[in-house]
Amino acid sequence: MTELTATKRELENRGSDDALVDRWRDLLACHASVSCALEKALQDKHGIGVSEFETLDRLVEAAHSKQKMSDLGRDIYLSQSALSRAVARLEKDRLVERSMCENDRRAIFVKLTEAGRLAHKAAVVTHRAVLAETLG
């Protein structure tokens, strides 16, 4: 009887595990679908990708439109190297500026430029429309 009970529990747990895995895969599919739609729309209409938009979006929300790279890295779900590349692309397009921290020479600040603010203002409409369309 103990073996039957163990097997029954294993089957019940497996069913629960299957449900969790299904939910996880649904979440991944949703993320992929929304990310692809955002990437295409932002690139086509504004010439920026999702990583660049998220960086601009976080800077708009930050006090004084300026933030340490390390703080940005904690806020945005990008690796340090991916964030550095996104900031470099934004800097090349003059949408942000980088500067050294006077108190800590290891720290780098990223500051939104006026051009970056305008780019964000235009792109946020597209971003929110895609979110409404894909998630709404």
C-alpha positions as CSV (number, residue, x, y, z in Angstrom):
1,M,0.0,0.0,0.0
2,T,2.9,2.3,0.7
3,E,4.2,1.9,-2.8
4,L,0.8,2.7,-4.3
5,T,0.5,5.9,-2.1
6,A,4.0,7.0,-3.2
7,T,3.2,6.4,-6.8
8,K,0.0,8.3,-6.5
9,R,1.8,11.2,-4.8
10,E,4.4,11.2,-7.5
11,L,1.8,11.4,-10.2
12,E,0.0,14.3,-8.4
13,N,3.3,16.2,-8.0
14,R,4.1,15.6,-11.6
15,G,0.8,17.1,-12.6
16,S,1.5,20.1,-10.4
17,D,5.0,20.3,-11.9
18,D,3.5,20.1,-15.4
19,A,1.2,23.0,-14.6
20,L,4.1,25.1,-13.4
21,V,6.1,24.3,-16.4
22,D,3.2,25.2,-18.6
23,R,2.8,28.5,-16.9
24,W,6.5,29.2,-17.2
25,R,6.4,28.4,-20.9
26,D,3.3,30.6,-21.4
27,L,5.2,33.4,-19.7
28,L,8.2,32.9,-21.9
29,A,6.1,32.9,-25.0
30,C,4.3,36.1,-23.9
31,H,7.6,37.8,-23.2
32,A,9.0,36.7,-26.6
33,S,5.9,37.9,-28.4
34,V,5.8,41.3,-26.7
35,S,9.6,41.8,-27.0
36,C,9.6,41.1,-30.7
37,A,6.7,43.4,-31.4
38,L,8.3,46.2,-29.3
39,E,11.7,45.7,-31.0
40,K,10.2,45.9,-34.5
41,A,7.9,48.9,-33.8
42,L,10.6,50.9,-31.9
43,Q,13.2,50.1,-34.6
44,D,11.0,50.8,-37.5
45,K,9.5,54.1,-36.2
46,H,12.3,55.5,-34.0
47,G,15.5,53.7,-34.8
48,I,16.0,52.4,-31.3
49,G,15.7,49.0,-29.8
50,V,14.0,47.8,-26.6
51,S,17.2,48.0,-24.6
52,E,17.8,51.6,-25.7
53,F,14.2,52.5,-25.0
54,E,14.3,50.9,-21.5
55,T,17.5,52.9,-20.8
56,L,15.8,56.2,-21.9
57,D,12.7,55.3,-19.9
58,R,14.6,54.7,-16.7
59,L,16.6,57.9,-17.1
60,V,13.3,59.9,-17.7
61,E,12.1,58.5,-14.4
62,A,15.3,59.2,-12.5
63,A,15.9,62.4,-10.5
64,H,17.7,65.0,-12.7
65,S,17.5,62.5,-15.6
66,K,20.9,61.2,-14.5
67,Q,21.9,57.9,-13.0
68,K,24.9,55.8,-12.2
69,M,25.5,53.0,-14.6
70,S,25.5,50.5,-11.7
71,D,22.1,51.7,-10.6
72,L,20.8,51.5,-14.2
73,G,22.1,47.9,-14.4
74,R,20.1,47.0,-11.3
75,D,16.9,48.5,-12.7
76,I,17.1,47.1,-16.2
77,Y,17.3,43.4,-16.9
78,L,20.5,43.6,-19.0
79,S,23.9,42.3,-18.4
80,Q,26.6,44.9,-17.6
81,S,28.0,44.5,-21.1
82,A,24.6,44.7,-22.8
83,L,23.8,47.9,-20.9
84,S,27.2,49.3,-21.8
85,R,26.5,48.6,-25.5
86,A,23.0,50.2,-25.3
87,V,24.4,53.3,-23.6
88,A,27.2,53.5,-26.2
89,R,24.6,53.4,-29.0
90,L,22.5,56.1,-27.3
91,E,25.6,58.2,-26.7
92,K,26.6,57.9,-30.3
93,D,23.2,59.2,-31.3
94,R,23.6,62.0,-28.7
95,L,20.6,60.9,-26.7
96,V,22.7,60.4,-23.5
97,E,26.0,61.7,-22.2
98,R,28.4,59.8,-19.9
99,S,30.5,61.4,-17.3
100,M,32.8,60.3,-14.4
101,C,31.6,60.7,-10.9
102,E,33.7,63.3,-9.1
103,N,33.5,61.5,-5.8
104,D,34.2,58.0,-7.1
105,R,36.3,57.8,-10.3
106,R,35.2,54.2,-10.8
107,A,31.5,55.3,-11.2
108,I,30.1,56.5,-14.4
109,F,27.0,58.7,-14.7
110,V,24.6,58.5,-17.6
111,K,22.5,61.6,-18.3
112,L,19.6,62.1,-20.6
113,T,20.1,64.9,-23.2
114,E,17.4,67.1,-24.6
115,A,17.5,65.0,-27.8
116,G,17.1,61.9,-25.6
117,R,14.1,63.4,-23.9
118,L,12.5,64.2,-27.2
119,A,13.3,60.7,-28.6
120,H,11.7,59.1,-25.5
121,K,8.7,61.4,-25.8
122,A,8.0,60.1,-29.3
123,A,8.9,56.5,-28.7
124,V,6.9,56.1,-25.5
125,V,3.7,56.5,-27.5
126,T,4.7,53.6,-29.7
127,H,5.9,51.5,-26.7
128,R,2.7,51.9,-24.8
129,A,0.6,51.2,-27.9
130,V,2.4,48.0,-28.6
131,L,2.0,47.0,-24.9
132,A,-1.8,47.7,-25.1
133,E,-2.1,45.8,-28.3
134,T,-0.1,42.7,-27.2
135,L,-1.1,42.6,-23.5
136,G,-4.5,44.3,-23.6
